[in-house]
Amino acid sequence: MHVVIMGCGRVGSTLARSLEDRNHTVSVIDQDPDAFRRLGPAFNGDKIAGMGFDQEVLEKAGIRRADAFAAVSSGDNSNIIAARVARETFGIQQVVARIYDPGRAEVYQRLGITTVATVKWTADQVLRRLLPAGAEPDFRDMSGTIRVDQVPVPERWIGQRTIHFQEQSRSRIAWIDRLGEGVLPTRESVIQEGDVLHLVMREENAAHAYQVLKHGPEER
């Protein structure tokens, strides 16, 4: 892929290096040429000084051959304008904009521009670590219908088959963290000590799933 990034702050520079590490080509745009120092001497991509929503600047960055565009500068307005230009003028389908205001992020999400609301994301991460298990999910879809929870396995479920847990909890195990690796469960998989389950469930079933976790399997 060729990816164009607007903004060479901590997020933009980290994103650029990560993409290069994965063998993608990258062009980075920033108003301040000094910001490119964050990329380090090993960065091989293009560095373009200018406004990321300026069409000529985007052309220099290779927007016409780009597969994706990320607007991650420190300004909400600049990010949204640049994201819309990339999508509507140049037809880039994979567009992501960093937005600090979560209310505005939801509006643009509905318009088809994928947004990352950094303040809300950070607050959610802190909440998940402060509140008891199950109070806040790792992920909730835009409609609020589906959630993903990360749950350490209680002792009562050790040795039980994953399929039995799923049937009783009305949830699905997306994957299991086991001994530092991700494991995809099969119908024959057995829950082991130390497992961490990543559960996908409907919001309305969450309370039931946590009750099943707490009380253990039904007698069969």
CYANA upper distance limits for C-alpha pairs under 8 A (distance plus 0.5 A):
  1 MET  CA     24 HIS  CA      5.66
  1 MET  CA     25 THR  CA      6.84
  1 MET  CA     66 ALA  CA      7.65
  1 MET  CA     67 ASP  CA      6.26
  1 MET  CA     68 ALA  CA      8.19
  2 HIS  CA     24 HIS  CA      6.47
  2 HIS  CA     25 THR  CA      5.22
  2 HIS  CA     26 VAL  CA      6.22
  2 HIS  CA     27 SER  CA      8.37
  2 HIS  CA     65 ARG  CA      7.46
  2 HIS  CA     66 ALA  CA      5.29
  2 HIS  CA     67 ASP  CA      6.02
  2 HIS  CA     68 ALA  CA      7.35
  3 VAL  CA     24 HIS  CA      7.92
  3 VAL  CA     25 THR  CA      6.86
  3 VAL  CA     26 VAL  CA      5.45
  3 VAL  CA     27 SER  CA      6.95
  3 VAL  CA     66 ALA  CA      6.04
  3 VAL  CA     67 ASP  CA      6.51
  3 VAL  CA     68 ALA  CA      5.42
  3 VAL  CA     69 PHE  CA      6.20
  3 VAL  CA     70 ALA  CA      8.17
  4 VAL  CA     26 VAL  CA      6.34
  4 VAL  CA     27 SER  CA      5.34
  4 VAL  CA     28 VAL  CA      6.49
  4 VAL  CA     29 ILE  CA      8.15
  4 VAL  CA     61 ALA  CA      7.06
  4 VAL  CA     62 GLY  CA      7.91
  4 VAL  CA     63 ILE  CA      7.16
  4 VAL  CA     66 ALA  CA      7.16
  4 VAL  CA     68 ALA  CA      6.99
  4 VAL  CA     69 PHE  CA      5.36
  4 VAL  CA     70 ALA  CA      6.91
  5 ILE  CA     12 GLY  CA      7.15
  5 ILE  CA     16 ALA  CA      7.82
  5 ILE  CA     26 VAL  CA      7.87
  5 ILE  CA     27 SER  CA      6.67
  5 ILE  CA     28 VAL  CA      5.29
  5 ILE  CA     29 ILE  CA      6.62
  5 ILE  CA     69 PHE  CA      6.37
  5 ILE  CA     70 ALA  CA      5.32
  5 ILE  CA     71 ALA  CA      6.52
  5 ILE  CA     72 VAL  CA      7.73
  6 MET  CA     12 GLY  CA      7.70
  6 MET  CA     28 VAL  CA      6.42
  6 MET  CA     29 ILE  CA      5.21
  6 MET  CA     30 ASP  CA      6.63
  6 MET  CA     52 GLY  CA      5.94
  6 MET  CA     69 PHE  CA      8.39
  6 MET  CA     70 ALA  CA      6.69
  6 MET  CA     71 ALA  CA      5.26
  6 MET  CA     72 VAL  CA      6.37
  6 MET  CA     73 SER  CA      6.67
  6 MET  CA     79 ASN  CA      8.34
  7 GLY  CA     12 GLY  CA      5.91
  7 GLY  CA     13 SER  CA      8.37
  7 GLY  CA     28 VAL  CA      7.47
  7 GLY  CA     29 ILE  CA      6.37
  7 GLY  CA     30 ASP  CA      5.55
  7 GLY  CA     52 GLY  CA      8.33
  7 GLY  CA     71 ALA  CA      7.11
  7 GLY  CA     72 VAL  CA      5.75
  7 GLY  CA     73 SER  CA      4.64
  7 GLY  CA     74 SER  CA      8.02
  8 CYS  CA     12 GLY  CA      5.06
  8 CYS  CA     13 SER  CA      5.56
  8 CYS  CA     28 VAL  CA      7.26
  8 CYS  CA     29 ILE  CA      7.44
  8 CYS  CA     30 ASP  CA      6.33
  8 CYS  CA     35 ALA  CA      6.27
  8 CYS  CA     36 PHE  CA      6.80
  8 CYS  CA     38 ARG  CA      7.74
  8 CYS  CA     39 LEU  CA      8.35
  8 CYS  CA     72 VAL  CA      8.40
  8 CYS  CA     73 SER  CA      7.59
  9 GLY  CA     13 SER  CA      6.39
  9 GLY  CA     35 ALA  CA      7.24
  9 GLY  CA     38 ARG  CA      7.84
  9 GLY  CA     73 SER  CA      7.44
  9 GLY  CA     74 SER  CA      8.47
 10 ARG  CA     14 THR  CA      6.51
 10 ARG  CA     38 ARG  CA      7.96
 11 VAL  CA     15 LEU  CA      6.51
 11 VAL  CA     72 VAL  CA      7.34
 12 GLY  CA     16 ALA  CA      6.56
 12 GLY  CA     28 VAL  CA      8.40
 12 GLY  CA     72 VAL  CA      6.48
 12 GLY  CA     73 SER  CA      7.95
 13 SER  CA     17 ARG  CA      6.75
 13 SER  CA     36 PHE  CA      8.35
 13 SER  CA     38 ARG  CA      6.56
 13 SER  CA     39 LEU  CA      5.84
 14 THR  CA     18 SER  CA      6.60
 14 THR  CA     39 LEU  CA      8.12
 15 LEU  CA     19 LEU  CA      6.67
 16 ALA  CA     20 GLU  CA      6.81
 16 ALA  CA     26 VAL  CA      6.87
 16 ALA  CA     27 SER  CA      8.50
 16 ALA  CA     28 VAL  CA      7.86
 16 ALA  CA     39 LEU  CA      8.08
 17 ARG  CA     21 ASP  CA      6.61
 17 ARG  CA     39 LEU  CA      7.43
 17 ARG  CA     43 PHE  CA      7.31
 18 SER  CA     22 ARG  CA      7.00
 19 LEU  CA     23 ASN  CA      7.11
 19 LEU  CA     24 HIS  CA      5.97
 19 LEU  CA     25 THR  CA      7.82
 19 LEU  CA     26 VAL  CA      7.67
 20 GLU  CA     24 HIS  CA      5.60
 20 GLU  CA     25 THR  CA      6.66
 20 GLU  CA     26 VAL  CA      7.34
 20 GLU  CA     43 PHE  CA      8.17
 20 GLU  CA     44 ASN  CA      8.47
 20 GLU  CA     45 GLY  CA      8.47
 25 THR  CA     45 GLY  CA      6.85
 26 VAL  CA     45 GLY  CA      5.55
 26 VAL  CA     46 ASP  CA      7.09
 27 SER  CA     45 GLY  CA      5.97
 27 SER  CA     46 ASP  CA      4.98
 27 SER  CA     47 LYS  CA      6.44
 27 SER  CA     48 ILE  CA      7.84
 27 SER  CA     61 ALA  CA      5.94
 27 SER  CA     62 GLY  CA      7.88
 28 VAL  CA     45 GLY  CA      7.95
 28 VAL  CA     46 ASP  CA      6.65
 28 VAL  CA     47 LYS  CA      5.53
 28 VAL  CA     48 ILE  CA      6.65
 28 VAL  CA     61 ALA  CA      7.76
 29 ILE  CA     47 LYS  CA      6.58
 29 ILE  CA     48 ILE  CA      5.29
 29 ILE  CA     49 ALA  CA      6.24
 29 ILE  CA     50 GLY  CA      6.94
 29 ILE  CA     51 MET  CA      7.74
 29 ILE  CA     52 GLY  CA      6.48
 29 ILE  CA     57 VAL  CA      8.44
 29 ILE  CA     61 ALA  CA      7.89
 30 ASP  CA     35 ALA  CA      7.56
 30 ASP  CA     36 PHE  CA      8.26
 30 ASP  CA     47 LYS  CA      8.43
 30 ASP  CA     48 ILE  CA      7.10
 30 ASP  CA     49 ALA  CA      5.68
 30 ASP  CA     50 GLY  CA      6.21
 30 ASP  CA     51 MET  CA      7.11
 30 ASP  CA     52 GLY  CA      7.41
 31 GLN  CA     49 ALA  CA      5.74
 31 GLN  CA     50 GLY  CA      5.06
 31 GLN  CA     51 MET  CA      6.21
 31 GLN  CA     52 GLY  CA      8.45
 32 ASP  CA     36 PHE  CA      8.35
 32 ASP  CA     49 ALA  CA      6.99
 32 ASP  CA     50 GLY  CA      8.15
 33 PRO  CA     48 ILE  CA      8.46
 33 PRO  CA     49 ALA  CA      6.20
 36 PHE  CA     40 GLY  CA      8.23
 36 PHE  CA     47 LYS  CA      7.48
 37 ARG  CA     41 PRO  CA      8.44
 39 LEU  CA     43 PHE  CA      6.43
 46 ASP  CA     61 ALA  CA      7.49
 47 LYS  CA     61 ALA  CA      8.37
 48 ILE  CA     57 VAL  CA      7.70
 48 ILE  CA     60 LYS  CA      7.78
 48 ILE  CA     61 ALA  CA      7.12
 49 ALA  CA     57 VAL  CA      8.40
 50 GLY  CA     54 ASP  CA      8.12
 50 GLY  CA     57 VAL  CA      6.73
 51 MET  CA     57 VAL  CA      7.27
 52 GLY  CA     57 VAL  CA      7.09
 52 GLY  CA     58 LEU  CA      7.00
 52 GLY  CA     71 ALA  CA      8.44
 52 GLY  CA     78 SER  CA      8.17
 52 GLY  CA     82 ALA  CA      6.39
 53 PHE  CA     57 VAL  CA      8.09
 53 PHE  CA     58 LEU  CA      7.58
 53 PHE  CA     78 SER  CA      7.64
 53 PHE  CA     81 ILE  CA      6.74
 53 PHE  CA     82 ALA  CA      4.62
 53 PHE  CA     83 ALA  CA      8.25
 53 PHE  CA     85 VAL  CA      6.95
 53 PHE  CA     86 ALA  CA      8.42
 54 ASP  CA     58 LEU  CA      6.75
 54 ASP  CA     82 ALA  CA      8.35
 55 GLN  CA     59 GLU  CA      6.60
 55 GLN  CA     85 VAL  CA      8.32
 56 GLU  CA     60 LYS  CA      6.88
 57 VAL  CA     61 ALA  CA      6.89
 58 LEU  CA     62 GLY  CA      7.00
 58 LEU  CA     63 ILE  CA      5.97
 59 GLU  CA     63 ILE  CA      5.90
 59 GLU  CA     64 ARG  CA      7.23
 62 GLY  CA     66 ALA  CA      6.69
 63 ILE  CA     86 ALA  CA      8.11
 63 ILE  CA     90 PHE  CA      7.71
 64 ARG  CA     90 PHE  CA      7.07
 66 ALA  CA     92 ILE  CA      7.82
 67 ASP  CA     92 ILE  CA      7.06
 67 ASP  CA     93 GLN  CA      8.13
 67 ASP  CA     94 GLN  CA      7.27
 68 ALA  CA     92 ILE  CA      6.70
 68 ALA  CA     93 GLN  CA      7.43
 68 ALA  CA     94 GLN  CA      5.17
 68 ALA  CA     95 VAL  CA      6.33
 69 PHE  CA     83 ALA  CA      7.83
 69 PHE  CA     86 ALA  CA      7.42
 69 PHE  CA     92 ILE  CA      7.62
 69 PHE  CA     94 GLN  CA      6.87
 69 PHE  CA     95 VAL  CA      5.38
 69 PHE  CA     96 VAL  CA      7.00
 70 ALA  CA     83 ALA  CA      7.87
 70 ALA  CA     95 VAL  CA      6.34
 70 ALA  CA     96 VAL  CA      5.36
 70 ALA  CA     97 ALA  CA      6.43
 70 ALA  CA     98 ARG  CA      8.47
 71 ALA  CA     79 ASN  CA      5.40
 71 ALA  CA     80 ILE  CA      8.05
 71 ALA  CA     82 ALA  CA      7.14
 71 ALA  CA     83 ALA  CA      6.75
 71 ALA  CA     95 VAL  CA      8.43
 71 ALA  CA     96 VAL  CA      6.76
 71 ALA  CA     97 ALA  CA      5.20
 71 ALA  CA     98 ARG  CA      6.62
 72 VAL  CA     79 ASN  CA      6.95
 72 VAL  CA     97 ALA  CA      6.62
 72 VAL  CA     98 ARG  CA      5.47
 73 SER  CA     78 SER  CA      7.90
 73 SER  CA     79 ASN  CA      6.83
 73 SER  CA     98 ARG  CA      7.81
 75 GLY  CA     79 ASN  CA      6.65
 75 GLY  CA     99 ILE  CA      8.31
 76 ASP  CA     80 ILE  CA      6.68
 76 ASP  CA     98 ARG  CA      7.56
 76 ASP  CA     99 ILE  CA      5.74
 76 ASP  CA    100 TYR  CA      6.99
 76 ASP  CA    101 ASP  CA      8.13
 77 ASN  CA     81 ILE  CA      6.62
 78 SER  CA     82 ALA  CA      6.51
 79 ASN  CA     83 ALA  CA      6.50
 79 ASN  CA     97 ALA  CA      6.22
 79 ASN  CA     98 ARG  CA      7.09
 79 ASN  CA     99 ILE  CA      7.91
 80 ILE  CA     84 ARG  CA      6.63
 80 ILE  CA     97 ALA  CA      6.85
 81 ILE  CA     85 VAL  CA      6.73
 82 ALA  CA     86 ALA  CA      6.64
 83 ALA  CA     87 ARG  CA      6.64
 83 ALA  CA     95 VAL  CA      6.77
 83 ALA  CA     96 VAL  CA      7.47
 83 ALA  CA     97 ALA  CA      6.75
 83 ALA  CA    113 ILE  CA      7.84
 84 ARG  CA     88 GLU  CA      6.11
 84 ARG  CA     89 THR  CA      8.11
 84 ARG  CA    113 ILE  CA      8.27
 85 VAL  CA     89 THR  CA      5.58
 85 VAL  CA     90 PHE  CA      7.31
 86 ALA  CA     90 PHE  CA      5.66
 86 ALA  CA     91 GLY  CA      6.95
 86 ALA  CA     92 ILE  CA      6.18
 86 ALA  CA     95 VAL  CA      7.91
 87 ARG  CA     91 GLY  CA      5.23
 87 ARG  CA     92 ILE  CA      5.13
 87 ARG  CA     93 GLN  CA      6.59
 87 ARG  CA     95 VAL  CA      7.26
 88 GLU  CA     92 ILE  CA      8.05
 95 VAL  CA    113 ILE  CA      6.79
 95 VAL  CA    114 THR  CA      6.84
 96 VAL  CA    113 ILE  CA      6.88
 96 VAL  CA    114 THR  CA      5.32
 96 VAL  CA    115 THR  CA      6.00
 96 VAL  CA    116 VAL  CA      7.84
 97 ALA  CA    113 ILE  CA      7.67
 97 ALA  CA    114 THR  CA      6.84
 97 ALA  CA    115 THR  CA      5.26
 97 ALA  CA    116 VAL  CA      6.79
 98 ARG  CA    115 THR  CA      6.20
 98 ARG  CA    116 VAL  CA      5.35
 98 ARG  CA    117 ALA  CA      6.68
 98 ARG  CA    118 THR  CA      7.44
 99 ILE  CA    104 ARG  CA      7.98
 99 ILE  CA    105 ALA  CA      6.37
 99 ILE  CA    115 THR  CA      6.88
 99 ILE  CA    116 VAL  CA      6.33
 99 ILE  CA    117 ALA  CA      5.26
 99 ILE  CA    118 THR  CA      6.92
100 TYR  CA    105 ALA  CA      8.24
100 TYR  CA    117 ALA  CA      5.73
100 TYR  CA    118 THR  CA      5.92
100 TYR  CA    119 VAL  CA      6.15
100 TYR  CA    120 LYS  CA      8.37
101 ASP  CA    105 ALA  CA      6.77
101 ASP  CA    117 ALA  CA      6.99
101 ASP  CA    119 VAL  CA      7.79
102 PRO  CA    106 GLU  CA      6.85
102 PRO  CA    117 ALA  CA      5.80
102 PRO  CA    118 THR  CA      8.48
102 PRO  CA    119 VAL  CA      7.78
102 PRO  CA    120 LYS  CA      6.71
103 GLY  CA    107 VAL  CA      7.22
104 ARG  CA    108 TYR  CA      6.89
105 ALA  CA    109 GLN  CA      6.51
105 ALA  CA    115 THR  CA      6.26
105 ALA  CA    116 VAL  CA      7.70
105 ALA  CA    117 ALA  CA      6.57
106 GLU  CA    110 ARG  CA      6.88
106 GLU  CA    115 THR  CA      8.30
107 VAL  CA    111 LEU  CA      7.16
108 TYR  CA    112 GLY  CA      7.06
108 TYR  CA    113 ILE  CA      6.06
108 TYR  CA    114 THR  CA      7.89
108 TYR  CA    115 THR  CA      7.66
109 GLN  CA    113 ILE  CA      5.54
109 GLN  CA    114 THR  CA      5.84
109 GLN  CA    115 THR  CA      6.53
116 VAL  CA    121 TRP  CA      8.14
117 ALA  CA    121 TRP  CA      6.52
118 THR  CA    122 THR  CA      6.57
119 VAL  CA    123 ALA  CA      6.67
120 LYS  CA    124 ASP  CA      6.51
121 TRP  CA    125 GLN  CA      6.73
122 THR  CA    126 VAL  CA      6.86
123 ALA  CA    127 LEU  CA      6.64
124 ASP  CA    128 ARG  CA      6.72
124 ASP  CA    136 GLU  CA      8.39
125 GLN  CA    129 ARG  CA      7.15
125 GLN  CA    138 ASP  CA      8.46
126 VAL  CA    130 LEU  CA      6.75
127 LEU  CA    131 LEU  CA      6.42
127 LEU  CA    136 GLU  CA      7.53
128 ARG  CA    132 PRO  CA      8.29
128 ARG  CA    133 ALA  CA      8.29
128 ARG  CA    135 ALA  CA      7.94
128 ARG  CA    136 GLU  CA      5.99
128 ARG  CA    137 PRO  CA      7.55
128 ARG  CA    138 ASP  CA      7.77
131 LEU  CA    135 ALA  CA      6.58
131 LEU  CA    136 GLU  CA      7.78
133 ALA  CA    151 VAL  CA      7.75
134 GLY  CA    149 ASP  CA      7.54
134 GLY  CA    206 ALA  CA      8.10
134 GLY  CA    210 TYR  CA      7.60
136 GLU  CA    149 ASP  CA      8.48
137 PRO  CA    147 ARG  CA      6.61
137 PRO  CA    148 VAL  CA      6.23
137 PRO  CA    149 ASP  CA      5.29
137 PRO  CA    150 GLN  CA      7.98
138 ASP  CA    147 ARG  CA      7.89
138 ASP  CA    148 VAL  CA      6.03
138 ASP  CA    149 ASP  CA      5.71
138 ASP  CA    150 GLN  CA      7.13
139 PHE  CA    147 ARG  CA      5.95
139 PHE  CA    148 VAL  CA      5.52
139 PHE  CA    149 ASP  CA      7.56
140 ARG  CA    144 GLY  CA      6.33
140 ARG  CA    145 THR  CA      7.82
140 ARG  CA    146 ILE  CA      6.22
140 ARG  CA    147 ARG  CA      4.79
140 ARG  CA    148 VAL  CA      6.97
141 ASP  CA    145 THR  CA      6.98
141 ASP  CA    146 ILE  CA      6.05
141 ASP  CA    147 ARG  CA      6.97
144 GLY  CA    203 GLU  CA      7.65
145 THR  CA    202 ARG  CA      6.19
145 THR  CA    203 GLU  CA      5.90
145 THR  CA    204 GLU  CA      8.24
146 ILE  CA    200 VAL  CA      7.59
146 ILE  CA    201 MET  CA      6.32
146 ILE  CA    202 ARG  CA      5.12
146 ILE  CA    203 GLU  CA      6.11
147 ARG  CA    200 VAL  CA      6.34
147 ARG  CA    201 MET  CA      6.15
147 ARG  CA    202 ARG  CA      6.73
147 ARG  CA    203 GLU  CA      6.58
148 VAL  CA    198 HIS  CA      7.12
148 VAL  CA    199 LEU  CA      5.91
148 VAL  CA    200 VAL  CA      5.09
148 VAL  CA    201 MET  CA      7.10
149 ASP  CA    197 LEU  CA      8.41
149 ASP  CA    198 HIS  CA      6.07
149 ASP  CA    199 LEU  CA      5.61
149 ASP  CA    200 VAL  CA      7.18
150 GLN  CA    196 VAL  CA      7.16
150 GLN  CA    197 LEU  CA      6.24
150 GLN  CA    198 HIS  CA      5.07
150 GLN  CA    199 LEU  CA      6.89
151 VAL  CA    196 VAL  CA      5.95
151 VAL  CA    197 LEU  CA      5.59
151 VAL  CA    198 HIS  CA      6.83
151 VAL  CA    199 LEU  CA      7.90
152 PRO  CA    194 GLY  CA      7.69
152 PRO  CA    195 ASP  CA      6.70
152 PRO  CA    196 VAL  CA      4.80
152 PRO  CA    197 LEU  CA      6.68
153 VAL  CA    157 TRP  CA      7.14
153 VAL  CA    158 ILE  CA      7.71
153 VAL  CA    191 ILE  CA      8.36
153 VAL  CA    193 GLU  CA      7.70
153 VAL  CA    194 GLY  CA      7.28
153 VAL  CA    195 ASP  CA      6.22
153 VAL  CA    196 VAL  CA      6.32
153 VAL  CA    197 LEU  CA      7.26
153 VAL  CA    213 LEU  CA      8.29
154 PRO  CA    158 ILE  CA      7.64
154 PRO  CA    213 LEU  CA      7.24
154 PRO  CA    214 LYS  CA      7.55
154 PRO  CA    216 GLY  CA      8.47
155 GLU  CA    193 GLU  CA      7.81
156 ARG  CA    215 HIS  CA      8.08
156 ARG  CA    216 GLY  CA      5.61
156 ARG  CA    217 PRO  CA      7.86
157 TRP  CA    165 PHE  CA      8.49
157 TRP  CA    191 ILE  CA      7.29
157 TRP  CA    213 LEU  CA      8.01
157 TRP  CA    216 GLY  CA      6.35
157 TRP  CA    217 PRO  CA      7.19
158 ILE  CA    190 VAL  CA      8.29
158 ILE  CA    191 ILE  CA      5.76
158 ILE  CA    192 GLN  CA      5.68
158 ILE  CA    193 GLU  CA      6.28
159 GLY  CA    190 VAL  CA      6.24
159 GLY  CA    191 ILE  CA      5.83
159 GLY  CA    192 GLN  CA      6.45
160 GLN  CA    164 HIS  CA      7.64
160 GLN  CA    165 PHE  CA      7.95
160 GLN  CA    190 VAL  CA      5.96
160 GLN  CA    191 ILE  CA      6.04
160 GLN  CA    217 PRO  CA      8.49
161 ARG  CA    165 PHE  CA      7.24
161 ARG  CA    187 ARG  CA      8.17
161 ARG  CA    188 GLU  CA      7.16
161 ARG  CA    189 SER  CA      6.18
161 ARG  CA    190 VAL  CA      4.70
161 ARG  CA    191 ILE  CA      6.48
162 THR  CA    166 GLN  CA      6.74
162 THR  CA    173 ILE  CA      8.18
162 THR  CA    185 PRO  CA      7.57
162 THR  CA    186 THR  CA      8.24
162 THR  CA    187 ARG  CA      7.50
162 THR  CA    188 GLU  CA      8.06
162 THR  CA    189 SER  CA      6.24
162 THR  CA    190 VAL  CA      6.14
162 THR  CA    191 ILE  CA      6.56
163 ILE  CA    167 GLU  CA      6.72
163 ILE  CA    186 THR  CA      8.33
163 ILE  CA    187 ARG  CA      6.15
163 ILE  CA    188 GLU  CA      8.10
163 ILE  CA    189 SER  CA      8.13
164 HIS  CA    168 GLN  CA      6.70
164 HIS  CA    217 PRO  CA      8.44
165 PHE  CA    169 SER  CA      6.38
165 PHE  CA    217 PRO  CA      7.66
166 GLN  CA    170 ARG  CA      6.14
166 GLN  CA    171 SER  CA      5.66
166 GLN  CA    172 ARG  CA      5.99
166 GLN  CA    173 ILE  CA      7.47
167 GLU  CA    171 SER  CA      7.73
168 GLN  CA    209 ALA  CA      8.42
168 GLN  CA    212 VAL  CA      7.52
168 GLN  CA    217 PRO  CA      8.03
168 GLN  CA    218 GLU  CA      8.36
169 SER  CA    208 HIS  CA      7.05
169 SER  CA    209 ALA  CA      4.93
169 SER  CA    210 TYR  CA      8.24
169 SER  CA    212 VAL  CA      6.27
169 SER  CA    213 LEU  CA      8.12
170 ARG  CA    201 MET  CA      7.59
170 ARG  CA    205 ASN  CA      7.38
170 ARG  CA    208 HIS  CA      8.45
170 ARG  CA    209 ALA  CA      7.11
171 SER  CA    199 LEU  CA      6.84
171 SER  CA    200 VAL  CA      6.24
171 SER  CA    201 MET  CA      5.19
171 SER  CA    202 ARG  CA      8.06
171 SER  CA    205 ASN  CA      8.29
171 SER  CA    209 ALA  CA      7.39
172 ARG  CA    199 LEU  CA      6.07
172 ARG  CA    200 VAL  CA      5.60
172 ARG  CA    201 MET  CA      6.93
173 ILE  CA    185 PRO  CA      7.74
173 ILE  CA    197 LEU  CA      6.89
173 ILE  CA    198 HIS  CA      6.20
173 ILE  CA    199 LEU  CA      5.18
173 ILE  CA    200 VAL  CA      6.79
174 ALA  CA    184 LEU  CA      7.48
174 ALA  CA    185 PRO  CA      8.29
174 ALA  CA    197 LEU  CA      8.28
174 ALA  CA    198 HIS  CA      6.10
174 ALA  CA    199 LEU  CA      6.39
174 ALA  CA    200 VAL  CA      6.89
175 TRP  CA    182 GLY  CA      6.90
175 TRP  CA    183 VAL  CA      6.07
175 TRP  CA    184 LEU  CA      5.31
175 TRP  CA    185 PRO  CA      6.93
175 TRP  CA    197 LEU  CA      6.92
175 TRP  CA    198 HIS  CA      6.02
175 TRP  CA    199 LEU  CA      8.20
176 ILE  CA    182 GLY  CA      6.10
176 ILE  CA    183 VAL  CA      5.47
176 ILE  CA    184 LEU  CA      6.90
176 ILE  CA    185 PRO  CA      7.69
176 ILE  CA    195 ASP  CA      6.89
176 ILE  CA    196 VAL  CA      6.11
176 ILE  CA    197 LEU  CA      5.26
176 ILE  CA    198 HIS  CA      6.59
177 ASP  CA    181 GLU  CA      6.13
177 ASP  CA    182 GLY  CA      5.28
177 ASP  CA    183 VAL  CA      6.81
177 ASP  CA    195 ASP  CA      6.28
177 ASP  CA    196 VAL  CA      5.51
177 ASP  CA    197 LEU  CA      7.05
177 ASP  CA    198 HIS  CA      8.40
178 ARG  CA    182 GLY  CA      6.74
178 ARG  CA    183 VAL  CA      7.23
178 ARG  CA    194 GLY  CA      7.36
178 ARG  CA    195 ASP  CA      5.65
178 ARG  CA    196 VAL  CA      7.31
179 LEU  CA    194 GLY  CA      8.15
179 LEU  CA    195 ASP  CA      8.27
185 PRO  CA    189 SER  CA      6.04
191 ILE  CA    195 ASP  CA      7.36
201 MET  CA    205 ASN  CA      7.05
201 MET  CA    206 ALA  CA      7.15
202 ARG  CA    206 ALA  CA      7.13
205 ASN  CA    209 ALA  CA      6.70
206 ALA  CA    210 TYR  CA      6.81
207 ALA  CA    211 GLN  CA      6.78
208 HIS  CA    212 VAL  CA      6.79
209 ALA  CA    213 LEU  CA      6.77
210 TYR  CA    214 LYS  CA      6.62
211 GLN  CA    215 HIS  CA      6.58
212 VAL  CA    216 GLY  CA      6.21
212 VAL  CA    217 PRO  CA      7.41
213 LEU  CA    217 PRO  CA      8.43
